[in-house]
Amino acid sequence: MDDSRLKNEDFTFEKQSEYLDTLYKELMENGWKMPDIDNADIYQMLRIMNDKKKSKTKRVGKNDSLIGAITGKDPRQSS
């Protein structure tokens, strides 16, 4: 795992609490109930977070349009 982007302040209680709040909020928006989250296996949570991270990651090549990668429509292509 590459953790070179993490800084010391990412491990403070406040930052970890913020990350956990975000996780709960996103899971609840996706239909999870609070007891389900509280009782979930830690490995299941790590798998869910890892899958979510992979699903949002999109690599843009050097010749690709960044706007096209975000919107799905390359403005350089004529309609």
N, CA, C and O atoms as a CHARMM CRD file, in Angstrom:
* protein
*
  316
    1    1 MET  N      0.84100  -1.17900   0.00000 PROA 1      0.00000
    2    1 MET  CA     0.00000   0.00000   0.00000 PROA 1      0.00000
    3    1 MET  C      0.88100   1.23400   0.00000 PROA 1      0.00000
    4    1 MET  O      1.82000   1.33400   0.79000 PROA 1      0.00000
    5    2 ASP  N      0.58200   2.16300  -0.87500 PROA 2      0.00000
    6    2 ASP  CA     1.34300   3.40000  -0.95600 PROA 2      0.00000
    7    2 ASP  C      0.69000   4.43700  -0.05200 PROA 2      0.00000
    8    2 ASP  O     -0.39600   4.93000  -0.35700 PROA 2      0.00000
    9    3 ASP  N      1.33100   4.76700   1.04100 PROA 3      0.00000
   10    3 ASP  CA     0.77900   5.75600   1.96000 PROA 3      0.00000
   11    3 ASP  C      1.59400   7.04800   1.94600 PROA 3      0.00000
   12    3 ASP  O      1.58900   7.79900   2.92000 PROA 3      0.00000
   13    4 SER  N      2.28500   7.30100   0.85000 PROA 4      0.00000
   14    4 SER  CA     3.14900   8.47400   0.76700 PROA 4      0.00000
   15    4 SER  C      2.34500   9.77800   0.77600 PROA 4      0.00000
   16    4 SER  O      2.89500  10.84100   1.06300 PROA 4      0.00000
   17    5 ARG  N      1.04500   9.70200   0.46200 PROA 5      0.00000
   18    5 ARG  CA     0.22400  10.91700   0.45700 PROA 5      0.00000
   19    5 ARG  C     -0.30200  11.26000   1.84600 PROA 5      0.00000
   20    5 ARG  O     -0.83300  12.35200   2.05200 PROA 5      0.00000
   21    6 LEU  N     -0.16200  10.34400   2.80100 PROA 6      0.00000
   22    6 LEU  CA    -0.66100  10.58700   4.14500 PROA 6      0.00000
   23    6 LEU  C      0.31700  11.46100   4.91600 PROA 6      0.00000
   24    6 LEU  O      1.53500  11.35600   4.76900 PROA 6      0.00000
   25    7 LYS  N     -0.25400  12.31700   5.73300 PROA 7      0.00000
   26    7 LYS  CA     0.55200  13.20600   6.56300 PROA 7      0.00000
   27    7 LYS  C      0.25100  12.90200   8.02900 PROA 7      0.00000
   28    7 LYS  O     -0.72700  12.21500   8.32600 PROA 7      0.00000
   29    8 ASN  N      1.05400  13.39000   8.92300 PROA 8      0.00000
   30    8 ASN  CA     0.83900  13.16100  10.35200 PROA 8      0.00000
   31    8 ASN  C     -0.53400  13.64400  10.80100 PROA 8      0.00000
   32    8 ASN  O     -1.16200  13.01200  11.65000 PROA 8      0.00000
   33    9 GLU  N     -1.01100  14.76700  10.23600 PROA 9      0.00000
   34    9 GLU  CA    -2.30900  15.30600  10.65200 PROA 9      0.00000
   35    9 GLU  C     -3.48300  14.42300  10.20500 PROA 9      0.00000
   36    9 GLU  O     -4.59700  14.58400  10.70300 PROA 9      0.00000
   37   10 ASP  N     -3.24300  13.50000   9.27800 PROA 10     0.00000
   38   10 ASP  CA    -4.28700  12.56300   8.87800 PROA 10     0.00000
   39   10 ASP  C     -4.59100  11.54000   9.96700 PROA 10     0.00000
   40   10 ASP  O     -5.60600  10.84700   9.89700 PROA 10     0.00000
   41   11 PHE  N     -3.73400  11.43900  10.96100 PROA 11     0.00000
   42   11 PHE  CA    -3.89100  10.44600  12.01300 PROA 11     0.00000
   43   11 PHE  C     -4.34200  11.04500  13.34100 PROA 11     0.00000
   44   11 PHE  O     -4.33100  10.36400  14.36600 PROA 11     0.00000
   45   12 THR  N     -4.73700  12.31200  13.32600 PROA 12     0.00000
   46   12 THR  CA    -5.24800  12.91700  14.54800 PROA 12     0.00000
   47   12 THR  C     -6.63800  12.37400  14.83400 PROA 12     0.00000
   48   12 THR  O     -7.31800  11.88100  13.93400 PROA 12     0.00000
   49   13 PHE  N     -7.06000  12.46500  16.09200 PROA 13     0.00000
   50   13 PHE  CA    -8.39200  12.00700  16.46700 PROA 13     0.00000
   51   13 PHE  C     -9.46700  12.71900  15.64900 PROA 13     0.00000
   52   13 PHE  O    -10.41600  12.09200  15.17800 PROA 13     0.00000
   53   14 GLU  N     -9.31300  14.02300  15.48400 PROA 14     0.00000
   54   14 GLU  CA   -10.30700  14.81000  14.75900 PROA 14     0.00000
   55   14 GLU  C    -10.43600  14.34800  13.30400 PROA 14     0.00000
   56   14 GLU  O    -11.54400  14.20200  12.78800 PROA 14     0.00000
   57   15 LYS  N     -9.30000  14.12200  12.65400 PROA 15     0.00000
   58   15 LYS  CA    -9.31100  13.70600  11.24700 PROA 15     0.00000
   59   15 LYS  C     -9.88900  12.30300  11.10800 PROA 15     0.00000
   60   15 LYS  O    -10.67600  12.04900  10.19600 PROA 15     0.00000
   61   16 GLN  N     -9.51100  11.38900  12.00100 PROA 16     0.00000
   62   16 GLN  CA   -10.04000  10.03700  11.95400 PROA 16     0.00000
   63   16 GLN  C    -11.53900  10.03400  12.21100 PROA 16     0.00000
   64   16 GLN  O    -12.27300   9.26600  11.58900 PROA 16     0.00000
   65   17 SER  N    -12.00100  10.88400  13.11900 PROA 17     0.00000
   66   17 SER  CA   -13.43300  11.01400  13.39400 PROA 17     0.00000
   67   17 SER  C    -14.17300  11.52100  12.15800 PROA 17     0.00000
   68   17 SER  O    -15.26700  11.05300  11.84100 PROA 17     0.00000
   69   18 GLU  N    -13.56600  12.48000  11.46700 PROA 18     0.00000
   70   18 GLU  CA   -14.14600  13.01000  10.22800 PROA 18     0.00000
   71   18 GLU  C    -14.25500  11.91100   9.16500 PROA 18     0.00000
   72   18 GLU  O    -15.27800  11.79300   8.49100 PROA 18     0.00000
   73   19 TYR  N    -13.20900  11.11900   9.02300 PROA 19     0.00000
   74   19 TYR  CA   -13.23400  10.02400   8.04800 PROA 19     0.00000
   75   19 TYR  C    -14.31700   9.00300   8.38600 PROA 19     0.00000
   76   19 TYR  O    -15.01400   8.51200   7.49700 PROA 19     0.00000
   77   20 LEU  N    -14.45700   8.68700   9.67600 PROA 20     0.00000
   78   20 LEU  CA   -15.46200   7.72200  10.09800 PROA 20     0.00000
   79   20 LEU  C    -16.86700   8.27000   9.87000 PROA 20     0.00000
   80   20 LEU  O    -17.75200   7.53700   9.42700 PROA 20     0.00000
   81   21 ASP  N    -17.07900   9.53900  10.16600 PROA 21     0.00000
   82   21 ASP  CA   -18.38000  10.16900   9.90600 PROA 21     0.00000
   83   21 ASP  C    -18.73400  10.10500   8.42500 PROA 21     0.00000
   84   21 ASP  O    -19.87600   9.82100   8.06300 PROA 21     0.00000
   85   22 THR  N    -17.75600  10.36800   7.57900 PROA 22     0.00000
   86   22 THR  CA   -17.97600  10.31400   6.13600 PROA 22     0.00000
   87   22 THR  C    -18.34000   8.90700   5.69800 PROA 22     0.00000
   88   22 THR  O    -19.24100   8.72600   4.87900 PROA 22     0.00000
   89   23 LEU  N    -17.64800   7.90900   6.23500 PROA 23     0.00000
   90   23 LEU  CA   -17.93900   6.52500   5.90600 PROA 23     0.00000
   91   23 LEU  C    -19.36300   6.15500   6.30500 PROA 23     0.00000
   92   23 LEU  O    -20.10200   5.58000   5.50500 PROA 23     0.00000
   93   24 TYR  N    -19.75100   6.48000   7.53500 PROA 24     0.00000
   94   24 TYR  CA   -21.11200   6.18700   8.00000 PROA 24     0.00000
   95   24 TYR  C    -22.14800   6.87500   7.10600 PROA 24     0.00000
   96   24 TYR  O    -23.13100   6.25700   6.69600 PROA 24     0.00000
   97   25 LYS  N    -21.92300   8.14200   6.81300 PROA 25     0.00000
   98   25 LYS  CA   -22.87400   8.90300   5.99600 PROA 25     0.00000
   99   25 LYS  C    -23.04500   8.26200   4.62400 PROA 25     0.00000
  100   25 LYS  O    -24.17100   8.09200   4.15600 PROA 25     0.00000
  101   26 GLU  N    -21.94600   7.90700   3.98100 PROA 26     0.00000
  102   26 GLU  CA   -22.02100   7.31500   2.65200 PROA 26     0.00000
  103   26 GLU  C    -22.69400   5.94500   2.68100 PROA 26     0.00000
  104   26 GLU  O    -23.48600   5.62700   1.79400 PROA 26     0.00000
  105   27 LEU  N    -22.38700   5.13500   3.68800 PROA 27     0.00000
  106   27 LEU  CA   -23.02400   3.82600   3.78800 PROA 27     0.00000
  107   27 LEU  C    -24.52300   3.96300   4.04200 PROA 27     0.00000
  108   27 LEU  O    -25.31900   3.22400   3.46300 PROA 27     0.00000
  109   28 MET  N    -24.91100   4.89800   4.89800 PROA 28     0.00000
  110   28 MET  CA   -26.33100   5.09600   5.18400 PROA 28     0.00000
  111   28 MET  C    -27.07400   5.63800   3.96500 PROA 28     0.00000
  112   28 MET  O    -28.23500   5.29200   3.74400 PROA 28     0.00000
  113   29 GLU  N    -26.41400   6.48300   3.17200 PROA 29     0.00000
  114   29 GLU  CA   -27.02300   6.97000   1.92900 PROA 29     0.00000
  115   29 GLU  C    -27.22200   5.83600   0.92700 PROA 29     0.00000
  116   29 GLU  O    -28.05800   5.93200   0.02900 PROA 29     0.00000
  117   30 ASN  N    -26.44400   4.75700   1.08700 PROA 30     0.00000
  118   30 ASN  CA   -26.55000   3.60800   0.19500 PROA 30     0.00000
  119   30 ASN  C    -27.38800   2.47900   0.79000 PROA 30     0.00000
  120   30 ASN  O    -27.29700   1.33600   0.34300 PROA 30     0.00000
  121   31 GLY  N    -28.20400   2.79600   1.79600 PROA 31     0.00000
  122   31 GLY  CA   -29.15700   1.83700   2.31000 PROA 31     0.00000
  123   31 GLY  C    -28.76000   1.06100   3.55100 PROA 31     0.00000
  124   31 GLY  O    -29.55400   0.26700   4.05500 PROA 31     0.00000
  125   32 TRP  N    -27.56900   1.26600   4.04900 PROA 32     0.00000
  126   32 TRP  CA   -27.15800   0.56500   5.26300 PROA 32     0.00000
  127   32 TRP  C    -27.86700   1.18400   6.46100 PROA 32     0.00000
  128   32 TRP  O    -28.18800   2.37200   6.45100 PROA 32     0.00000
  129   33 LYS  N    -28.10700   0.39100   7.47600 PROA 33     0.00000
  130   33 LYS  CA   -28.66900   0.86400   8.74100 PROA 33     0.00000
  131   33 LYS  C    -27.53700   0.94700   9.76600 PROA 33     0.00000
  132   33 LYS  O    -26.54400   0.22600   9.66600 PROA 33     0.00000
  133   34 MET  N    -27.69800   1.83000  10.74600 PROA 34     0.00000
  134   34 MET  CA   -26.65900   2.04800  11.75300 PROA 34     0.00000
  135   34 MET  C    -26.22500   0.74700  12.43400 PROA 34     0.00000
  136   34 MET  O    -25.02100   0.52200  12.56300 PROA 34     0.00000
  137   35 PRO  N    -27.15100  -0.12600  12.87800 PROA 35     0.00000
  138   35 PRO  CA   -26.69800  -1.37100  13.51600 PROA 35     0.00000
  139   35 PRO  C    -25.90900  -2.27400  12.56600 PROA 35     0.00000
  140   35 PRO  O    -24.99200  -2.97600  12.99100 PROA 35     0.00000
  141   36 ASP  N    -26.27000  -2.25300  11.27300 PROA 36     0.00000
  142   36 ASP  CA   -25.52700  -3.05700  10.29900 PROA 36     0.00000
  143   36 ASP  C    -24.08600  -2.57100  10.18000 PROA 36     0.00000
  144   36 ASP  O    -23.15600  -3.37000  10.06900 PROA 36     0.00000
  145   37 ILE  N    -23.91500  -1.26800  10.20300 PROA 37     0.00000
  146   37 ILE  CA   -22.56500  -0.70100  10.10400 PROA 37     0.00000
  147   37 ILE  C    -21.78700  -1.03100  11.38000 PROA 37     0.00000
  148   37 ILE  O    -20.63500  -1.46300  11.32600 PROA 37     0.00000
  149   38 ASP  N    -22.44000  -0.81800  12.52800 PROA 38     0.00000
  150   38 ASP  CA   -21.77400  -1.06800  13.81400 PROA 38     0.00000
  151   38 ASP  C    -21.36300  -2.52800  13.97500 PROA 38     0.00000
  152   38 ASP  O    -20.33100  -2.81800  14.58000 PROA 38     0.00000
  153   39 ASN  N    -22.16200  -3.44700  13.43900 PROA 39     0.00000
  154   39 ASN  CA   -21.89700  -4.87200  13.61100 PROA 39     0.00000
  155   39 ASN  C    -21.11600  -5.49600  12.44800 PROA 39     0.00000
  156   39 ASN  O    -20.83900  -6.69500  12.45900 PROA 39     0.00000
  157   40 ALA  N    -20.76900  -4.69800  11.46500 PROA 40     0.00000
  158   40 ALA  CA   -20.04700  -5.23000  10.30700 PROA 40     0.00000
  159   40 ALA  C    -18.63200  -5.63900  10.70400 PROA 40     0.00000
  160   40 ALA  O    -18.00800  -5.03300  11.57500 PROA 40     0.00000
  161   41 ASP  N    -18.15700  -6.66200  10.05200 PROA 41     0.00000
  162   41 ASP  CA   -16.79400  -7.14300  10.24400 PROA 41     0.00000
  163   41 ASP  C    -15.81100  -6.10400   9.69900 PROA 41     0.00000
  164   41 ASP  O    -16.05600  -5.52600   8.64000 PROA 41     0.00000
  165   42 ILE  N    -14.72300  -5.86400  10.39300 PROA 42     0.00000
  166   42 ILE  CA   -13.74600  -4.86300   9.97100 PROA 42     0.00000
  167   42 ILE  C    -13.18800  -5.17900   8.58400 PROA 42     0.00000
  168   42 ILE  O    -12.91600  -4.26800   7.80200 PROA 42     0.00000
  169   43 TYR  N    -13.01800  -6.45200   8.27900 PROA 43     0.00000
  170   43 TYR  CA   -12.49300  -6.82100   6.96800 PROA 43     0.00000
  171   43 TYR  C    -13.51000  -6.52700   5.87000 PROA 43     0.00000
  172   43 TYR  O    -13.13800  -6.17600   4.75000 PROA 43     0.00000
  173   44 GLN  N    -14.79000  -6.67000   6.19300 PROA 44     0.00000
  174   44 GLN  CA   -15.83400  -6.31800   5.23100 PROA 44     0.00000
  175   44 GLN  C    -15.78900  -4.81100   4.95400 PROA 44     0.00000
  176   44 GLN  O    -15.90000  -4.38400   3.80500 PROA 44     0.00000
  177   45 MET  N    -15.62600  -4.01600   6.00600 PROA 45     0.00000
  178   45 MET  CA   -15.54700  -2.56600   5.83600 PROA 45     0.00000
  179   45 MET  C    -14.34000  -2.16800   4.99400 PROA 45     0.00000
  180   45 MET  O    -14.44400  -1.30800   4.11900 PROA 45     0.00000
  181   46 LEU  N    -13.20800  -2.78600   5.25600 PROA 46     0.00000
  182   46 LEU  CA   -12.01500  -2.47300   4.46800 PROA 46     0.00000
  183   46 LEU  C    -12.20900  -2.83900   3.00400 PROA 46     0.00000
  184   46 LEU  O    -11.77500  -2.10400   2.11800 PROA 46     0.00000
  185   47 ARG  N    -12.85900  -3.97400   2.74500 PROA 47     0.00000
  186   47 ARG  CA   -13.13700  -4.38200   1.37200 PROA 47     0.00000
  187   47 ARG  C    -14.07000  -3.37800   0.69400 PROA 47     0.00000
  188   47 ARG  O    -13.84900  -3.01400  -0.46100 PROA 47     0.00000
  189   48 ILE  N    -15.10200  -2.93200   1.39400 PROA 48     0.00000
  190   48 ILE  CA   -16.04700  -1.95700   0.84100 PROA 48     0.00000
  191   48 ILE  C    -15.33600  -0.65000   0.52600 PROA 48     0.00000
  192   48 ILE  O    -15.53100  -0.07600  -0.54500 PROA 48     0.00000
  193   49 MET  N    -14.51400  -0.17900   1.45600 PROA 49     0.00000
  194   49 MET  CA   -13.79600   1.08100   1.22800 PROA 49     0.00000
  195   49 MET  C    -12.82700   0.94600   0.06400 PROA 49     0.00000
  196   49 MET  O    -12.69300   1.86900  -0.73900 PROA 49     0.00000
  197   50 ASN  N    -12.15700  -0.18100  -0.03400 PROA 50     0.00000
  198   50 ASN  CA   -11.20400  -0.39500  -1.11200 PROA 50     0.00000
  199   50 ASN  C    -11.91800  -0.48500  -2.46300 PROA 50     0.00000
  200   50 ASN  O    -11.44700   0.08200  -3.44900 PROA 50     0.00000
  201   51 ASP  N    -13.05900  -1.19800  -2.51500 PROA 51     0.00000
  202   51 ASP  CA   -13.84000  -1.28300  -3.74500 PROA 51     0.00000
  203   51 ASP  C    -14.34700   0.07800  -4.17300 PROA 51     0.00000
  204   51 ASP  O    -14.33500   0.40200  -5.36100 PROA 51     0.00000
  205   52 LYS  N    -14.79700   0.88300  -3.21100 PROA 52     0.00000
  206   52 LYS  CA   -15.29500   2.21900  -3.50600 PROA 52     0.00000
  207   52 LYS  C    -14.17500   3.08700  -4.06400 PROA 52     0.00000
  208   52 LYS  O    -14.37700   3.84200  -5.01500 PROA 52     0.00000
  209   53 LYS  N    -13.00300   2.97500  -3.47000 PROA 53     0.00000
  210   53 LYS  CA   -11.85200   3.76100  -3.92900 PROA 53     0.00000
  211   53 LYS  C    -11.50800   3.40400  -5.37300 PROA 53     0.00000
  212   53 LYS  O    -11.25300   4.28700  -6.19300 PROA 53     0.00000
  213   54 LYS  N    -11.50100   2.10900  -5.67700 PROA 54     0.00000
  214   54 LYS  CA   -11.18400   1.66400  -7.03200 PROA 54     0.00000
  215   54 LYS  C    -12.24300   2.11200  -8.02600 PROA 54     0.00000
  216   54 LYS  O    -11.91500   2.46600  -9.15800 PROA 54     0.00000
  217   55 SER  N    -13.51300   2.10100  -7.61900 PROA 55     0.00000
  218   55 SER  CA   -14.58400   2.41900  -8.54700 PROA 55     0.00000
  219   55 SER  C    -14.59900   3.89100  -8.93700 PROA 55     0.00000
  220   55 SER  O    -15.06800   4.23700 -10.02200 PROA 55     0.00000
  221   56 LYS  N    -14.09000   4.76700  -8.06300 PROA 56     0.00000
  222   56 LYS  CA   -14.08200   6.19000  -8.37400 PROA 56     0.00000
  223   56 LYS  C    -12.81100   6.64700  -9.09000 PROA 56     0.00000
  224   56 LYS  O    -12.74700   7.76800  -9.59300 PROA 56     0.00000
  225   57 THR  N    -11.82200   5.79400  -9.13500 PROA 57     0.00000
  226   57 THR  CA   -10.55100   6.18100  -9.72300 PROA 57     0.00000
  227   57 THR  C    -10.61000   6.02800 -11.23900 PROA 57     0.00000
  228   57 THR  O    -10.93500   4.96100 -11.76000 PROA 57     0.00000
  229   58 LYS  N    -10.29000   7.10500 -11.92800 PROA 58     0.00000
  230   58 LYS  CA   -10.24800   7.05900 -13.38500 PROA 58     0.00000
  231   58 LYS  C     -8.93800   7.68100 -13.83900 PROA 58     0.00000
  232   58 LYS  O     -8.63100   8.82700 -13.51100 PROA 58     0.00000
  233   59 ARG  N     -8.19000   6.92700 -14.58100 PROA 59     0.00000
  234   59 ARG  CA    -6.91100   7.41900 -15.08700 PROA 59     0.00000
  235   59 ARG  C     -7.14300   8.12300 -16.41500 PROA 59     0.00000
  236   59 ARG  O     -7.90000   7.64600 -17.26100 PROA 59     0.00000
  237   60 VAL  N     -6.49000   9.24700 -16.58500 PROA 60     0.00000
  238   60 VAL  CA    -6.59200  10.02100 -17.80800 PROA 60     0.00000
  239   60 VAL  C     -5.23300   9.98600 -18.48400 PROA 60     0.00000
  240   60 VAL  O     -4.21700  10.33200 -17.88200 PROA 60     0.00000
  241   61 GLY  N     -5.22700   9.56800 -19.72800 PROA 61     0.00000
  242   61 GLY  CA    -3.99000   9.52000 -20.48700 PROA 61     0.00000
  243   61 GLY  C     -3.52300  10.90300 -20.88700 PROA 61     0.00000
  244   61 GLY  O     -4.28300  11.86800 -20.81100 PROA 61     0.00000
  245   62 LYS  N     -2.27500  11.00200 -21.31200 PROA 62     0.00000
  246   62 LYS  CA    -1.72900  12.32200 -21.63300 PROA 62     0.00000
  247   62 LYS  C     -2.41100  12.96400 -22.83800 PROA 62     0.00000
  248   62 LYS  O     -2.37500  14.18500 -22.98400 PROA 62     0.00000
  249   63 ASN  N     -3.02400  12.17300 -23.69300 PROA 63     0.00000
  250   63 ASN  CA    -3.72600  12.72300 -24.85100 PROA 63     0.00000
  251   63 ASN  C     -5.23500  12.79800 -24.64900 PROA 63     0.00000
  252   63 ASN  O     -5.96000  13.19300 -25.56200 PROA 63     0.00000
  253   64 ASP  N     -5.71800  12.42500 -23.46200 PROA 64     0.00000
  254   64 ASP  CA    -7.14700  12.46800 -23.17900 PROA 64     0.00000
  255   64 ASP  C     -7.53100  13.83900 -22.64400 PROA 64     0.00000
  256   64 ASP  O     -6.71800  14.54400 -22.04600 PROA 64     0.00000
  257   65 SER  N     -8.77400  14.19500 -22.86900 PROA 65     0.00000
  258   65 SER  CA    -9.30300  15.44300 -22.35100 PROA 65     0.00000
  259   65 SER  C     -9.75700  15.23600 -20.91700 PROA 65     0.00000
  260   65 SER  O    -10.51500  14.30700 -20.63800 PROA 65     0.00000
  261   66 LEU  N     -9.30600  16.08700 -20.00500 PROA 66     0.00000
  262   66 LEU  CA    -9.73500  15.99800 -18.62100 PROA 66     0.00000
  263   66 LEU  C    -11.24000  16.26400 -18.52400 PROA 66     0.00000
  264   66 LEU  O    -11.94400  15.58100 -17.78100 PROA 66     0.00000
  265   67 ILE  N    -11.72500  17.23900 -19.26200 PROA 67     0.00000
  266   67 ILE  CA   -13.16100  17.53000 -19.27500 PROA 67     0.00000
  267   67 ILE  C    -13.92900  16.32500 -19.79900 PROA 67     0.00000
  268   67 ILE  O    -14.98900  15.98400 -19.27600 PROA 67     0.00000
  269   68 GLY  N    -13.40200  15.69200 -20.81700 PROA 68     0.00000
  270   68 GLY  CA   -14.03800  14.49600 -21.35800 PROA 68     0.00000
  271   68 GLY  C    -14.06000  13.36200 -20.36100 PROA 68     0.00000
  272   68 GLY  O    -15.03200  12.60800 -20.30700 PROA 68     0.00000
  273   69 ALA  N    -13.01900  13.22200 -19.57500 PROA 69     0.00000
  274   69 ALA  CA   -12.96600  12.16700 -18.56100 PROA 69     0.00000
  275   69 ALA  C    -14.00100  12.40100 -17.47100 PROA 69     0.00000
  276   69 ALA  O    -14.56900  11.45200 -16.93200 PROA 69     0.00000
  277   70 ILE  N    -14.24200  13.66200 -17.14900 PROA 70     0.00000
  278   70 ILE  CA   -15.19900  14.00000 -16.09300 PROA 70     0.00000
  279   70 ILE  C    -16.63500  13.93900 -16.60500 PROA 70     0.00000
  280   70 ILE  O    -17.50700  13.36400 -15.95300 PROA 70     0.00000
  281   71 THR  N    -16.87700  14.53000 -17.76200 PROA 71     0.00000
  282   71 THR  CA   -18.25800  14.64200 -18.25800 PROA 71     0.00000
  283   71 THR  C    -18.66400  13.50500 -19.18000 PROA 71     0.00000
  284   71 THR  O    -19.85600  13.27800 -19.38800 PROA 71     0.00000
  285   72 GLY  N    -17.69600  12.78900 -19.73400 PROA 72     0.00000
  286   72 GLY  CA   -18.01800  11.72500 -20.68000 PROA 72     0.00000
  287   72 GLY  C    -18.08200  12.22700 -22.11800 PROA 72     0.00000
  288   72 GLY  O    -18.27500  11.44400 -23.04800 PROA 72     0.00000
  289   73 LYS  N    -17.92100  13.53400 -22.29400 PROA 73     0.00000
  290   73 LYS  CA   -17.95000  14.12700 -23.64200 PROA 73     0.00000
  291   73 LYS  C    -16.67800  14.93200 -23.86700 PROA 73     0.00000
  292   73 LYS  O    -16.41400  15.89500 -23.14700 PROA 73     0.00000
  293   74 ASP  N    -15.91100  14.55100 -24.83600 PROA 74     0.00000
  294   74 ASP  CA   -14.67600  15.25400 -25.13700 PROA 74     0.00000
  295   74 ASP  C    -15.02800  16.50100 -25.96600 PROA 74     0.00000
  296   74 ASP  O    -15.55000  16.37300 -27.07300 PROA 74     0.00000
  297   75 PRO  N    -14.74800  17.69900 -25.44400 PROA 75     0.00000
  298   75 PRO  CA   -15.09800  18.92500 -26.16500 PROA 75     0.00000
  299   75 PRO  C    -14.30400  19.09900 -27.46700 PROA 75     0.00000
  300   75 PRO  O    -14.65900  19.92400 -28.30800 PROA 75     0.00000
  301   76 ARG  N    -13.23600  18.32100 -27.62300 PROA 76     0.00000
  302   76 ARG  CA   -12.44600  18.42700 -28.84500 PROA 76     0.00000
  303   76 ARG  C    -13.09700  17.66900 -29.99500 PROA 76     0.00000
  304   76 ARG  O    -12.76900  17.88900 -31.16100 PROA 76     0.00000
  305   77 GLN  N    -14.01900  16.77900 -29.65700 PROA 77     0.00000
  306   77 GLN  CA   -14.72400  16.01800 -30.68800 PROA 77     0.00000
  307   77 GLN  C    -15.92900  16.81700 -31.16100 PROA 77     0.00000
  308   77 GLN  O    -16.70300  17.31300 -30.34200 PROA 77     0.00000
  309   78 SER  N    -16.09000  16.94500 -32.44000 PROA 78     0.00000
  310   78 SER  CA   -17.25500  17.67900 -32.95400 PROA 78     0.00000
  311   78 SER  C    -18.49700  16.81200 -32.84300 PROA 78     0.00000
  312   78 SER  O    -18.45300  15.60300 -33.07000 PROA 78     0.00000
  313   79 SER  N    -19.60000  17.44600 -32.49200 PROA 79     0.00000
  314   79 SER  CA   -20.85700  16.69200 -32.29600 PROA 79     0.00000
  315   79 SER  C    -21.56100  16.42000 -33.59300 PROA 79     0.00000
  316   79 SER  O    -22.62500  15.80100 -33.60000 PROA 79     0.00000
